[in-house]
């Protein structure tokens, strides 16, 4: 038990338990006005505490659904629903993850290319890097509809607009991380490569690129989460028939708060899974490069 307490499991479970307790408390607080209105209309008074909590936690359209209500909706939407139908969260998650993966691929490649240009060209560094930073000051909710409308006007619909929105959010951490990684070798290492009469390409592939690999995977973990957010946001103005964004939008239209929270839970699970996948690839890459476990 001592070793278990020293690890990550107990702290994580403690935080999760605290969040669940606070969640239950706020669900009672926020859903009480509606429940009191129900009792007043039914001329029902003197309800016991346990009956009151049972009624609050079983509302059909609560302001804040309780954790067990979200869990039931998540189970029904993932396990009990046909994955090939829009009633399933797996159906919507697959649509969102497709745009996420494509946008993340575009963003990673774009970020690496821009980082190479910034590191190897001082004029590009001074002229481009401020614009890269400034691009992230524009709210994605403001620019996403414009991207969708412009691309629709030229005949690009479906996956591409959402992927480009994901690219817009995911390329920035890769640029910043890779610039830092390419510049991480110290002056002695660079002088040694010059002493060996190494070319610019050799310095890049044998020194700068291996030094930047840890920064790349760290940036990719941030970028893939941002890419998922971009895909979901991109689904909101399109009126798409599928995707977690459309699921959230439909839940808000019809007041299905449990549906909204279940979709959010699925998005969080997808983000965690993608980050874990990148972490596994990072471990394999480091072992292939000779890093010790």
N, C-alpha and C positions, 0 to 999 in steps of 0.2 A: 504493500500500500504506500510505503514511503517513496519507492521508485515511481509509482504511478502518480503520486502527488507532485513529484518533481518534474514530471513530463508535461506535455501539452494538454492531455485529455481532461484532467480535473479543472484547470483554469478555464478551458473552453466551455465545459459543461456548466461550470459555475456562472459564467456570463450568460449562457443560453437560458439557464434556469431563472436568473434575475430578469432577463428580458421577457420571458413568458409570464412571470408573476406580475410585472409592471403592465404587460399587455392585457392580462385579465382584469387588472384594476381599472385601466382606462376604458376598457370595453364596457364595464359596468357604469362608469361615470358618464360616458358619451351616449349610451343607450337608455339611460334612466328616464330622460324626458319623454321619449316615445312610449315607454312602458307605463309610466304614470298616466299618460293620456289614454292608453288602452284601458287601464283600471278605472279611470274617471268616466269614460264612455260606457263601460259595462257596469258602473255603479258598484264596483267591487272594492271593498276596503278590508283592512285587517289581514293582509296577505303575509304569511310567514316568510322568514328570511330565505329558507331553502327553496320555497316555491317561487319567491321573487327572483332569486338567482337563476333558477331553472328557466323561468320565463324570459329573462333578459338574454340568457345564453342560447335561446332557441328562436330568436326573432328571424323572420324570413329575410328581411332587408335591413340589417343593422347598420348603424352609422360606422361602427368599428366592429367587425366580426371577431369573435373569440378565436384563439388558436385552434381549438378542436373543430370549429366550423370550417376554418380554412383548410385544415387537414382532411376533413371529410370531402370537401369540394375538390381538393387536389387529388385525392384517391379516386373519386368518381370520374374525374376528367382524364386521369392518366391510365388507371387500371381497368375501370369498368366500361369506359367508352371505346368505341371502335377507332383505332388510330387513323383510319382512312377517312374519317368524317370530321367536319368542323367542330363537333362537340368535344373532340379530344384535344388536350393540350399538347400531345405529341405531334398531332397534325400541324398545329400552329408553331410549335417549337422548331419543327423541321424547316418550315418556310423562313423563320427568322434566322436560324443558324446558317442557312444557305447564303443569305445576304451578309451575315456577319463574317463568314469564312472568306467570301470573295472580297469584301471591303477590307478585311484584315490583311489579306494577301496583297492587295493593291497598296494599302497604307504602309506595310512593312517594306515592300520594295521601294516605294517612293521615298520613305524615310531614310533608307540606307543610301540611295542614290544622292539625295540632297546632302546627307552627312558627308559623303565622299567629296562632293563638290565644295562644301564649306571648309573642310579641313585642308584641301589641297589648293585652294584658290582664295587668296586674301580678299580680292575684290568681291567674290561671291559671298564670303563670310560677312563682310561689312554691309553688303546691299541686300542679301537674301534673308539672313538670320533675323533681322528686326521684323520683316514681313511675316516670317514663319511664326514668330511670337505673337504678332498683332492679329494673325488670323484666328487665334484661339480666344480673342476677346469678343468675337461676334457670337451671340447666343444661337445655339443650334436650332432652337425652336423658331427663330426668325428666318434662318437661312434655308431650312429644310423645305418649306413649301415653295420657295423660289426655285430651288434645284429641281424639285419634282415638276413644277409647271414648265420650266424651260426645257427640260429633257423630254417631257411629254409633247411639247410643241414640235420637236424634231423627230418624233417617232420612237423615242427610247422610253419604254415602260417596263413595269414588272420589277425584275431583280436589279437592274443596273442603277436606277436612281437611289434605291436603298443602299446598295453597295458603295456608291460614291459618297453618300452621307456618312457611312461607316468609315470610309477612307479619310474623310475630312477630320474625323475625331481621332483616328488611330495613328496617323502618320506623325503627329507632333511628338509624342513620347519617344518614338523610335528615332526621330531626328536628334532630339536633345540627348538621349542616351548614347547614340552611336557617335555623335560629335565628342562627347566626353570619353567614350571608349577609344576612339581613334587617337585622341590626344593623351591617353593615359601612359604610354611609354615615356620614360624620363629621358633627359638629354644624354645621359651616358649610353643608353641603349641605342639611341639614334646615331650618336657619334661612332659607336662600334660598328654599326651597319655601314656608315660612310667609310670607315677604315677598311672594311672588307670590299669596298668599291661596289656596294649593292646599288642596283638601279631603283628608281622610284617604285616600280611594280614589285620588286623583291622586298623592299621595305614595307610596302603595304601588305602583301600576302604573308610574309614571314614574321612580321613584328606587329604592325598595327591591327590587322584583322584578328589574330589570336588573342591579342590584348583586349579587343572590343567584344569578344564573344560573351563574357558574363554580363556586360552592359546590354547586349542585344536581347538576351533572354529576359532580363529584368524589365526592359522597355516593352517587350512583347507581352508580358503579363499585364502591364498597365494598358497597352494598346488593345488587347483582345477584349478587355472589359469595356473600354470606350467604344470599340467597334460594335459590341452588342447593344449598347445604349443607342448608338447611331442608327442601327437597323430598326430598333423598336420605334424611335422617334420618326424615322422615315416612313414607317407604316401608318402613322397617324393621319397625315394630310392626304394620303393616296386613296383612302376609302377601300383598301385592299380587302379581298375576301378571306384572307388568311394571314397568320402571323400573330405574335404576342401583342403587338401594338394594336391591331384591329380587335383582338380579344379584350384588351383594356378599354378601347373606345366603346365597344358594344356593352361592356359591363357598366360604364359610366352613363350611357344613354338610357339603359333600362333599370338603373339603380341596383344592379347585382354586385354588391360590394364584395361578397365572398368570391365571386368569379374574378374580380379585379385582384384581390389578394392572392388567389391561387395562381393567376398568371404572373404576378410579381414573384411568387415563390419559385415558379418554374424558371423565370429569368435569372434569379439568383443562383439556382442550381446549375443552369447552363454556364453562367459566368464562372462559378467555382470549378466546374468540370473542365472548362477550357483552360483555366489557369493551371489546374493540376496536370493536364495533358502537356502543356508547355514545360512545366517543371520536370515531368518525366523525360521529355526530349532533352532538356538541359542536362540532366544527370547522365543520360546515355552519351551525349556529345562530350561532356567533360571527361568521362571515362575513356572515350575513344581518343581524346587528346592527351591522355596520360595522367589526368588528375587523380589524386588519391581519394578514396571514399571517406 
